[in-house]
Amino acid sequence: MKLAKLCVLVLLVGFLENVWAERIKDITTVQGVRSNQLVGYGLVVGLDGSGDQTSQTPFTVQSLKNMLSQYGIVLPSNVNPQVKNIAAVAVHADLPAFGKIGQTIDITVSSLGNAKSLRGGSLLMTPLKGVDGNIYALAQGNLIVGGLGIEGADGSSIKINVPSVGRIPNGASIEREIENPFASGDKIYLNLRRADFTTAKRLADTINQVLGPNNAFARDSVTVSVNAPADVSQRVGFLSFIENLEVQPGEAAARVIINSRSGTVIIGNYVKVYSAAVSHGNLTVTITNTVEVEQPGPFSNGTTTENVQSDIEVSADDNRMFRFPQGVTLSEIVRAVNQVGASPGDLVAILESLKQVGALSAELIVI
């Protein structure tokens, strides 16, 4: 099978004259404005015989006894109820930034034991704790399970998706707020989603052009600090104005990303290939660059320029050969290797060889 059927080539080509701008809110986050993870342990009850096998999950029985003791029901220590309609579960959720007491958040419930399905179950009140051990939300409600599991008397079974995991929309109410540094200090820090010194400088320059000099400073390739009003209400409006300004991001570094499993090749802008020859197994790739000097006409006030003409040649044992008379690009190399029916591994090896000899001017990333 030819590599052309296995390899998908994506060219990300950009030109200096084709520039674009993005809103600051789309390329940055505000430092300190983030979600926090919550986790808890609870019991799901009301299952139709698909719960934990309590003989194999003693922690489920222990949890049941602890819950009953809170309501004045004490079971003898030598009694272990064998119930199949309960399941021990882990509950997790994300507490959003600025979450207020009384608001609700979605939760995910996952079986901890050997329950076959949580379909039809109800989660009993479960405290959700943060990394500091404090309780920030209380979860409870009926589960929505997208999976399905059915088992016959003869042992045959069928499963659709994962029935041991479910969700409860708005299943937890926030009981404690997390202090946010947004309103403190005299500065707001904007963090770029993709680190880039050029973008950070342009971001600071754009803000200074609007607010005046010395209001924004690029701290590094990620963070830009902005002087902000001390009053909270003014700070909200100020940030609303700032995040809707548009900035032209810096161009990404030259990269070639190869997925060695699927054969996908993504080639970024500014990737250059210089003269080289690579022989891999029954394949031979030859790249030749020729520099031609062009002189300006008499009295034209022009300048001397260099024109690089490149040839690429790929051959295999069956003597198939492909020539490219104009300037060579990496996409032409990949296309030529496709045409001789090479495998994805051959393509990866050739590109790695080009990188090793310094003929590939780009960062090569194999995933």
N, C-alpha and C positions, 0 to 999 in steps of 0.2 A: 504494500500500500504506500502510495506516495505521501511524503510529508505534507504536501499541499492539502491533503484530506485531514491531517492530524494537527497542523500548525495554523494558528490564527495570528495574523500579523496586524498589529495596530500601530499606526504611525501618528504620533502626536506632533504635528508640524505647526510651528508658529513663526511669524515674521514680525520684525520690529514695527512695521507700519500698521500691523493689525493688533492694536493694544486694547485691553479691556480693563474696566475698573470694577471693584467689588465693594459692597458696603462694609464698613468696619465691623458691624455686628455679625457678618457672615464669616469673617476670617479671624476673629478674636473672641476671647472669653474674658470676663471681668474677674480678676483675682479675688478669691474668697466666696464668689457666688457659685456654689456647687451643691450637688446632692450628697446625701450621706446614707450609707448602707445600714439597714436594720435587720436583725435576725431574731427568731424566737423558736421555742419548742412547744408543741401542743398535741392535742388529740382530735382526730376526726371520728365522729360517731355516726351511726345510722346506716352503715354499709350493709349491703345485701349479701352477707357471708363472704365478702372479698377482702376482709381486713387481715390484720397480722395473725399469724399462727403463734399464739401467745406462748406455746411451749418452747418455741425457738427464739422468741423475742421477749425475754424477761423484763426489759425496761418498759415495755408497753403495759404489762401487768402492774409494775411498780407505779407507773404514772397514774393508772386507773385507781389504785389504792390511795395514793396521795390526794387525788381529786375528791374521792368519796369521803375521806377523813375530814376535809374542809367543810363538809355538810353534815358532820356528825355520824357518819356511817363508817364503822371500823370493822374490817374483815379480820378474822383470825390469821395469825402469821403462817399457819400451815395450809391455808386455803388460797389456791391460785385459780381464779376464774378463767375458764377456757371460752372466751367470747371471740367471735369472728366478725363482729360488726364494728370494731374500732381499729384504728391505725395510728401509730406514733408518726408525727410529721415534723418536718422543719419548715418554718415560715420565714420568708424574706421579702423585703420591700426596699424601695428607695425613698428617703425623706427628701423632698425637693427643697431647694433654697427658698428661704422666707416662708416655709410652711407654718401655718398658724394653728393654734389650738382649736379643735373642733372640725378642721378640714379633714377630708378623707383621702386615702391613697389606695392604689391597687396593690394586691399581695399575691405571691405565688406560694403554693403549698406543695411540698414534695414528700413522698413516703420515705421514712427512715428504716422501716422493717421490711417484711416480705409480703406486704399487702399486694394483692393482684390488681386491684382497681380502687380508686377513690370516688368513682362515679356515684352520685346520689348521697354523698356524705356531707356532714355539716361540721365546720370547725368550731370548737368551743373556745371561749375567751382565752386569747394567747397574748401575753405581753411581748412586745418587740423592743429589743435593747440595741443600743449603739455600741461602738467599740469601747466607750468609757464605762459600760455596765449599767448606765441609767436607762430607764424605760421611757421611750419617746412616743409609743403608739400602742393601741390595743386592737387586736384583730379578732374577728368573728364573722361567721356567715356561711352560706351555702356555696359549695364548690361548683364551678363550671369546668368539666373535664372534656377535652376534645378527643381523647383516645377511647378506644373500646377494646375490651378483652372478653372473649367467650371461650369456655372450655366444656367439652362433652364428657359423658360418663366413661367413654373408652379412652380418655386421656388426650384426645385430639383437641386442638385449640387454635384460635385465630386472634390476632391482635392488630389493631389499627392505631397508628401513632403510639403514644405512651400514656396508658390509662392511670399510671401511678403519680401523675403530676396534674395539678389543676390550678385555676386562678379564681380570685374573688374580686371583681371590680368594686372599687370603693369599699374594700373589705376591712380597712383599718382606719381608726380615727386618731388624729394626732393629739397627744396629751402633753407634750412638752416642746417648746421651741428651742432651736439651736441658735446661739448668738452668732451674728454675722458681722464681719469686719467692714461691710460696705459703708456704713455710716460713720466710721471712725477714721481719724487721721485727716490730713489736708490734701491727700492725693488719691487718685484712682489708678490702679495698675491694669493695663490691658495686656493679655498674654496671647500671642499668635498661636493659632492651631498648628501651623507648620513653621518651624524655626527657619528664619531667613534674615540675614543682616540687611539686605537691600529693602525688603518689605518693612522691617522695623524702622529704618531711616525714613522711608517714604511716608509711613504712618505718622511719625512725629512731625515731619515737614508739613503734611497736610493739615494737621491740627494747629500747628503754629501759624500757618497762613490764614486760618480762620480766626483764631483767638488772639493772635499776636505772638511775638517771639518769646522764647523761654517759658512757654506753658507746657510743653511736652518734651520729654527726653527719652531717647532710646537707650535702655540700660544694657541690653545684650541682644542676641538674635531672636529673643522671644518676647521680652517685656518692654513695654513703653509706659512710663509714668506720666500722668496728666494732673496738673493742678486743678482741684475741684472745690466748689463752694462747701463751707462748713455746715450750712443748713441742709437738713435731710431732704426737705421738699424741693429745694433748689437743686440739690445734687441729682435727684431723679430726673428732673427736666433737662439738666445739663448733660447727663449721660444719654438721654433719649436723643438729644441733638447730635452728640458726638458719634453715636453708633450708626447714624444714618448718613454720615459723610462717606464719600467714595474714595478709594485708594487703589492705585494700580499696583498689584502685587509684583514682586520680583520674579523673574523667570526661574524655573526650577533648574537644578543642576543637570548636566547631561547624564542620563542613566539608561541602561538597557536591563529590563527585568524579564527573566525567563522562568516560566513554570515548567520544570523538567518532567512533570507527570502528564500534563495536558499538551505540551508543546506550544503554549501561548508565548508570544514574544511581543513585548511592548517597548517601543523605541521612542525616547524623548527627543526634544529639540536639542540642537547644538551637538549632536553626536557626530564625530568625525572619524574617518578611517584613512590611514596613511598606507604607503606602499608596504606590501608584505606578501609572503607566499606561505600557505598552510597546507600540509598534506596530512590527511587523516584517513587511515585505512585505504580504501579504494577511491577516496575523493582527494582532489587537489584543487585548492583555491589560490589563485594568483592575482595580486592587486598591484598595478603599476601606475605611478603618477608622473606626468611629464609637465614641466614648467615652461611656458612660453612667455617671452617678454614682448609686450606690445608698446611701441613708441608712439607718442602723439605726432600729429601732423605739424609741418613747419608753421611757425608763428601762431600756433593754436592755443598757446598758454596752457596746454594740457600737461599731464604728469605721466610718467612711465608706470605701467601696471603689469602685474604678473597674472597670467591665466593658467590655471592648473587643469590639465586634461588627464583623466584617469581611465584606465582599462581594467576590467575584471574578467577573469577566465576561470571557469569551474569545469572539471572533467572527472569522469568515472571510468571504471574498467571497460564499459561498453563504448567508450570513446565519444559519448555525448558531451558536447562542449557548448558553452554559452558565452557570448561576448557582449560587453556594454561599452560603447565607444565614448560616452560622455563621462562627466564627473561621477565618481562612484559614491554611492551611499550605502549605509548598512542594510537598508531595505532591499537593495539590489542583490546583495550577498545572500540574504535569507531567501529571496525569491529564486536565485540560481540554485541554491542547495535544495530547495523544494523540488525543482524540476528534475534533478537527477535521482529523486526518490530516496533521499537520505532519511534516517530515523531522527526523532527528536534528540536522542543522545548525541548523534553526529553533529547536529547544529550547535548544541551546547558546547561540545568539545572544541569546535572550530572557533566559536566566539571567545571561549576561554583562552585559546591559544593566541588569538589576535590581541587579547588584553595582556597576556604575559610578555609578548615581544614589544609591547608599547605601540602597536598599530591601531588600537582601539582607544580613542580619546573619550572615554566615558566610564562611569561607575557600572560595573557588571554585577547584577544581583540575581542569583539563582535561588528560587524558592521551591 
